[in-house]
Amino acid sequence: MPTITLKLELFKPTKLKQAMYERMTQINTEFANWLLLHPDVNKATSK
């Protein structure tokens, strides 16, 4: 099957989008670290 390549123009991020991305990254990192500290909860997820 041939490879299809798309070139997309990305818009410059606004300060609000940058702040939202940084906050989402912080929340996800905190949750991942919390999950690592709670192995009983970690076992509840499916593989």
ABEGO torsion letter per residue (X at the ends): XBBBBBBBBBBBBBAAAAAAAAAAAAAAAAAAAAAAABAAAAAABBX
